[in-house]
Amino acid sequence: GMGAGTASLDTLGATRLINDNNPIILDVRTPAEYSGGHLPNARNIPLVDLEKRVGELPAKRPVLLCCANGTRSARAAKQLKQAGRDDVFNLGGGLQAWQQAGLPVAR
């Protein structure tokens, strides 16, 4: 594990993680925000539901968290750490940064 802290990745780091480590990509925004566009292959569990749904996430895979701008995903990362997940990464700047980098968005 990486200790208590959560790694915040820029878009390049997040892309590398996706390509190299097959993480669970978890979007913690509302379903309405998610349906407006999200990272390819992301699943949606809103932050308010995460605590009770954390068991849905497959074990032994890193988790890449994203939201609109990185705020909610940072909170989600803390929750996952407290739930005993080790490899938790936060997409710094969220979907805004992802889109600004010209990276693909799925709908």
N, C-alpha and C positions, 0 to 999 in steps of 0.2 A: 504493500500500500504506500501511499504518499504522505502519511501522517495526517494531521488534522486539517490542513489546508486543502482547498479545491483549486485545481489548475484552471485558470482562465485562458482560453486559447483565442488567438486571432483567427481570421478566416483561413489563412494558410495552414496554421496548426490544426484547425478543425478538419480541413480537407485532407491533410496527411493522416489524421486519426481515422477518418472515415475510410480512406483507401487502404490503410495498413492494418487496422485493428478491428474492423467490422463492429463498431459500437452500436448499441441501441441509441437511436436518435430520438430524443424525447422532447416534444414541444409542450410547454406547460401553460400556453395561452388558452383563452376560451375557445370552444368549438367554432364560434363565428369567426374569430381571428384566424384560426387554423385553416378554415375552409377558404379564406381569402388568399392563401398562398403560404407554403411552408417548405422546409428542406425536403428534398427527395427522400423517400423511405422513412420519414419521421412518423412516429405515432403520437397521438394526442392524449395526454392526461392532464387536465387543468390543475393548476397548483392547488386549488382548494380541495381536490380529490386525491392528491398524491399520497398523503399519509395512509389512507385506507386502501389504496390500490398498488402500493409499492410491490406487493407480492406478485403482481402480473409481470414484472420485469424479469426476463430470464437471468439466472445467476451466471457468474463467471464471464460476463461480457462487460466491457467498459460502457459507461453511459455518457453521451454527449447531450447536454441540456441546452435548450434554446427557448427564447421568448422574443418579445418585440425589440428590446434594447439591452437585455442582459440583467435586468433588475430582478424579475421574478425567477429567472433561471438560477441566479445566485442563491436565492432563498430556497429553491428546490434542491440545489446541491447540498445545502446544509442539512435539509431533511433526509436526503439519501445517505449522507455520511452518518447521521444519527441512527439510521435504520441498518447500519452496518455495511453499506456498499463502499468499496474501497476506491475503485477506479472511476471517479466522477469528474467530468470536465464540463466547463461552462463556456458556451460560445459568447465571447466578449463582444458587446455591441449588438448582439442578437441578430434578428432577421434584417434589421436596417443595415448593419455592417455587411451581412452576406449579400444583400442586393446591391449595395454600393460597390462591392468587389466584382459585380457582374456574374455572380455564381447562380446556378440554376435554381428555380423555384417551381415546386409542383403544386397543382391545385386539385 
